[in-house]
């Protein structure tokens, strides 16, 4: 048996050797002749001479040390508990058949008790005197905000300002001591593949650090319903509770605010998304100074070209034309296609036309709408920017003076209901019955401000505001907020006095 095995192995060896000899012989035959010279790989495939190796000395190369960055960050990341207290609300019941025949046809009202709601998230201390940046969705609707530091000290937080469009909020705590902070870095300098840390409080686990790399930049997810999105994508583990926490680079600098988890299960599945500091710094500064964001708009409607494989293949009109077809038509590989110019906007006053393709803002490349939004988010109305675009397959630079959503370059301050100079309450049931009213709010006092200027007196019952029914004070607040952001900034009120006299007023909401 042993001898047989040896023989088989010997034959195998021979066969293999024979194959090698045959191959060598063939190769030599091909090499015969002076004109046939061996071509090297580098000659066949010419490399870019500017390419640099990631590490010249792999033996002595050291791994990235993230311990110091983690240590510095932990103390400046806080745990936030937001509480919506239980409330009694009046709910309008729909009318039934008996109400139609024997009532006023408006249905009835009943009072319900809402349960207390508690949410948790994270925040980042950006100023030693207690200013904290977090996500708007962490504190949205909260009646009470509790902030817990890494050293277990607890403080009561108050909201300075919020911006749902970017999902950012600024809150403040009061401390007798200077608080730890994270130095704010430049997210524009962040590179794909760079190491980052996600610091926060997932699942109420205090002071949690996870590590990963930057997977992509300028991502859009469509989660903010038309808001500004230009996310940093990272594979550092981000879970529920991380919202509002810090994304930190290897130097220990804040480069993003962790905001969104993309997962089919609701738990970490590989990627998280953070708001870059280039957007955060401007938004937060505006909230502190003005109470609202001074947002500059280009005044266009458009779409990204060449950046989304699936969207590029979808028809955009009845003819079946796709974004890929448009990119070929314009002779571009990426950029933002200008589909429409908004009347009275920034672009309408500049040399920007329909079917232009925007490829840059102030020297920064614009590949998609997220890049464009991020570039504009750094600016305020009145700023001038240089827009690079493609028109008729030729590059062109256009100077644009940016405007706000009102179509002006004025600073817009956050106008609270206090500028009306009045107090309100829901119309009492007996007054409703007396005047045959189904809804309305009563002006219980006028001390000054915009309502006094408009001639409105105590006792006036507001039935409609800018054409919308006003059933409770919150309805008026909602219409008021929308009116302050409209170009006209006027609140049209219609209603009546207890005497039965009808009246209409126009309240000027503009501020000097």
N, C-alpha and C positions, 0 to 999 in steps of 0.2 A: 504493500500500500504506500509506503513511504517512497519507494522507488518510482512508482507511478506518478505520484504527486510531483516529484522532482522533474520527471520527464515533461509533464504538462506545463509546469512553470518555465522549463527550458524552452519549450516550443513557443510559449507566450512571449518570452523575452526575445526570441528570435524574430517573431512576427513584428513586434514593436520596433525592434532594431531595423528590420528590413524596411519598414515603413519610413523610418527616419532616413535611411540611406536613399531610398527611392525619392523622397522629398528633397533631399539635399542634391541629388543628381539632377532633378528637374530644375531646381533653382539655379544650379550652375549652368545648365543649358540656356536658361533665360538670360543669364548674365554674360554669355559669350558675345563678344563684339565690343568694340571701343565706344560706340555711340550710346550704349545702354548703361546709364549710371543710376545707382540707387538714389531715390528721392526721399529725403527725410520727412518726418511728420510735420515739423515746423515749416518746411517748405511747401508742403501740400496745403496746410491750414495755417494761414498767417494770423498771428495773435496781435491784439492791441498792445502796443509797446508801453502804454500808460498804466496798464494793469499793475496793481501792487498786491503782493502777497499779504494775507491776513496776519501771518506770524513768520518772521525770518528765522527765529530760533525757537523751535517747538520744545526743545528740551528745557530751556530756561524760562519759558513763558509761564506766567502765573495766572491762575483763575481770577475772575473779577471778585473782589472782596466787597460784599454788600452789608457787612456788619455795622460799619459806622453810619451808613445811610439809614439803616433800620433803626439804630439807636437814636439818631437825631430826629427821626420822623415820628417815632412812637409817642413822644411826649407832647407833640403838637396836634395829634389826631384825637378827637373827642368822640364820646358816645352821646347821641342825641335821642331823647325820648319826647315824642310829640303826642299830646292828648287832646282829643275832642270831647269836651264834657257833654253830659247828658242834657238835652234840651227839650222843651215843650214847644211843639210846632202846630200851627193851624193848617189843616189840610182841607182843600175844597173838594167836596164830594160831587160827582156828576149828578145831574137831575134825573129823577125817575118819573114815571107816568103820573103819579099823584102830584108831584111838584109842578108839572106842566099845567095841570087843571086847577089845582088849589093853591099853588104857591106863586113865586115870582119867576119860575122857570130857570133859576140860576143854580139850583142845587143847594145843598147844605154845607155846613162846616163842622169839623170835628177836631179835637185836640189830641195829638199823639205824643208819646215820650220816646225820643230817640236814645239808643244805647250809647254808653261811653265807648270811644274808640281810641286805641293806643297803637302807635307805630314807632319803629326804631330805625335809626340810621347812624351815619357818621358825619363828622365835620372837620375842618382844618383851620386851626388858629393862624391867621395871617398877619396879626398885629399884636404887639405885646400888651396893648390896652384892651384886648378882649374882642376884637372883630373876628368873626368866624364865617367862612364860606361853606355852604352845603348845597344840596339839591333842593329845588323848589318842592319837588314831590315828597321830600322828607318832612317838611313842616307845613305843607299846604293845608289850610283849614284848621290848624291847631289853635286851641284856646290857651294851652299851657305848653311851654317848652322847657325841658330839663336837660342841662348839659353836664356830663360827667367827664372829668379829666382823667388822664392816665394814672395820676396819683390818688384817685378816688375822691377828690374834692368835687362837690356838686354846686351848680349855679343855676339861677333862673335866667333863661334867654329871652330876648325880645327881638322882634323882626324889624330890621331897618328897611329892607326892600326886597322884592322878589321879581323875577323875570321868567315867566312860564315859557317864553319862546326859546330860551337857552337852557331851561331847567336849572337855573341858578338862584340862590338866595343868600342874603347877608343878614346875619344875626349878631347880637352883641351881648356879652356878659360883663358884669362888673366885678373886679377883683382889686384888692388892695396891693397886690404884688404884680410885678411884671410877669406875663405869661410866656411860655415857650412858643416859638414860632418855627415855621419851615421857610427857608429862603425860596423865593419864587424864581424859577428858571424860565428859559425860553423854549417853548415847545416846538418852535420852528426849527431849532437846531437838533431836535430829536431825529434819530435815524432808524430806519427799519432794521431789526436785528439787534438793537441796543437793549441792554439789560435794564429792567425797571422793577420796582416794588409796588405792590398794592397794599396799602395800610388802611385798616378799618376795623369794624366790629361786626363781622358776619355772624348771623344766628345768635346775637347778643354775646358772643365770645370777645371779651375786651382785648384790645391791642393785638390784633392778628396781622401778621406779615406774610405775604406770598410773593414769589418771584417768578418772572417770566421775561419775555422779550417783546419789543414792539413788533407786532405782526403786520400792521399796515397803518396808513394815515389817511385823513380826509375821507372817512367812511360815512355813508348815510344809511339810515335804517328806516326812516319814515315813522319814528315813534313820537315825534313832537307835533304832529298834525300841522305841518306847514311851518314849524319853527326852524331855528338855525341848527344845522347838524353838520359837524365836521369832526367826527370822533377819531381818537387814537385807539386802535385795536391792539389788544394785548392778550397773551395767553397766561398771564398771571391770574391765578384763581380769584374770581370775584363772585360773591354770592349775596343773597339778600341780607341787608344790613351794612354792606360795603358802600352803599349809595352815599355820596357826599364825602367819602374818604379820599385819601391822597394817592396819586400815582407819582412815584418818586424815581428819579434817575440814580445812577450809581454814585453821583456826587452828593446825593442827599437833597437835591433841589426838587421843588414841586413843579411838575410838568403837566399835570392833569387832575381833574376831579372825577373820580370813578362814578359812573352814572347808570349804565345800562348793562344788563346781563342778557345775552342772546342764547336761549336754550329751549329745546322742545319740551323739557321736563320741569322747568322752573329752577333747576339747580345747575351748578357749573358744568358746562359741557365743552369747554375748550377755549372760549373767547369772552372777553369783557370789553367794555368801551368806556372811554373817558373823554371829558370835555377838555380841550387843550387850554393851556394858560394864556395863549394869545387871545382867546375869546374871553376867558374868565377875568383877566385883569381889567379889561376895559369895562365889562358889564358891572363888576363889583365896584369899581371906582365911580361909575355913574350912579349906582344905587346909593352910595354914601353921600355924594354931592348933590344929586338932584331928586332922589327918591324914585326915579324911574330911569330907564335906559334911553340915552340919546342915540336912536338907531338911524343909521344912514342907509338909504336904499338906492339902488341903481335905477330902478323904475323900468324893469324889463320882465317879460315872461319868456322862458326858454327851456332848454333841455340839454343834458350832457351828451356829448358825442364820443363814441369809441371807448367808453369805460365800463359798460355793463353788457355782457355777452347776450343775455336774455332780452333786455330792453331794446338793444340795438336792432333786434330782429322783429320787434312788434310793429304792426302798421300804425301810422300816426294820422292817417287820413283815409278817406273812402277809396282813394286810388290804390291803396296798398303800399304807399311809400313808407320806408322804414328809416330810422335814424342812421343806419349803416349806409343807406342810399344817399342821405343828406350829406354824410361825411365825405363820400366819394364825389358828390356834386360840388362841394365846397373845396375839395382838395386838402382836407385835414385828417389827422388821425385821432385828435381829441380836442376838447375845448367846450365852450358853452354856446350853443346856437341861439341867437336872438330871434324868437318866434313873434314877439309882440312888443311894442313900445307903449308904456303906460302914459296916458295924457297927464301933463303937468309934472311928470317925474324928472329925475336927474338926466336920464338918457334923452328925453324929448328936447331938452335944451342944449344938447351937445350933438356932435356929429356921429351918432350911433344910429344905425338903420336896421330894419328887419332883414334877416338872412346874413347879418354879420356874425362872425364866430369869435368870441372873446377868448384869447389865449394867455392873457397876462394882466396883472394889476400891479402897478408900481414896481416893475421888474421881477415880480414873483410869478412863476408859471401857473396858469389856471388850466387844469385838465378836466375838471368837472364842476358841477354846481356847488359841491361842498367846498372846493378851493375858493370859488368866488364868494360864497357866504362868509368863509373864514377871513378872507382879505378885507371885505367890507365891514365885518364886525369890529375891526380895530379902529374904525373911523367914526367921527361925529358929523352931523349935518353942517355944511359949510366948508368941510375939508375938500381940497382938490386932489384928485387922483389921476394918474396916467393909465389909460386903458389901451392895451395892445390888442388888435383884432385883425382878422383876416376878412378882406372884402374883395371879391372878384379874384381870389387866389393870390392876393397881394397883401403884405403886412402894412398896417397903418396904426399910428398912435394918436389917441384922442384924449384931450384933457377934459375932465368932467368935474363939475361942482356938485357934490352930493347933497341931496335933500332928504327931509324926513317924510313920514307917511302922510303928513298934512300938505306936502309939496312946498315946504318952506325950509329955510336954513336956521330958524329960530330955535333956541333952547326950550324944551318942553319940560315943565316942572310937574311933579306929581300932585295933582289937585285932589285933595280929599273933600269929603262932603262938608267939612267945616267952612269952606269958602262960600257956601250957600247962606250961612249965618242964620239957620233955622233949625227947629226941632220938629220931629214928626211922630205920629202914632197911627196905628190902624184905626179906622173909624169905628167907634163903639156900636154895638148891636142896636141900641135904642135909636141912635142917630140914623143908622142905615134904614131901619123900619120907618122912621119918620119921613125920610127923604126918598124912600123907595129905591135904595141903592143896594147893589149886590157886592160892591167892593169899593176900595179907595183908601187913601191915607190923609190924615188931617194935619195941617200945619198948626202946631200948638204954641209956637212962639217965633218971633222974628226979631233978632237983636242987631242985625246989620248984614253986611256982605251982599252977595249977588242977588238974593231974593228981595231984599229991601230995595236995591237999586231998580229992580224990575217992577216994583209997586205991589208986591204980594204982601198980604196982611194975615195976621193971626186968624185962624178959623177956616181958611181956604182949604177945600177938600180936593186933592189931586186925584183925578180919575185916569188920565193918560199922560204919559211923558214920551215925547217924540213918537206919538202914534201908538204906543204900547200900553196896555192896561196895567195899572199899578194897584196891586192887591195888598202888598206889604212893603215895608220900608226897604227891604233887600231888593225889590223890583226897581225902585227908584235909584238905588245905588248902582245896580247893573247898567241901567240906561245912562246914568250920569257918567260912569267910567267910559262907556263907549263914546259919549258926546265929547268928552275932553280930548279924545284921540281923533275925532273927526276933523275935516278941514274947516268946517263952519264953527265948531265949538259953541254950539247954541243948544239950550234945553228948552223945548217948547212944551209948556204945561197947559193942560185944559182940565177944567173942573167946575166946581160951584161952591157957593157959600151956603151956610145953614139957612139963609133966607130963601134959598132956591135960585138966586141969581147966578147965571152962568158966566164964566170968565175964562179968558185965554191970556197967557203971558209968555214972553220970550226972554229967557235968562241968558245973558252973555257970560260965558265961562272963560273967556280969554284972560290971561294974566300978563302983566307987564314984566 
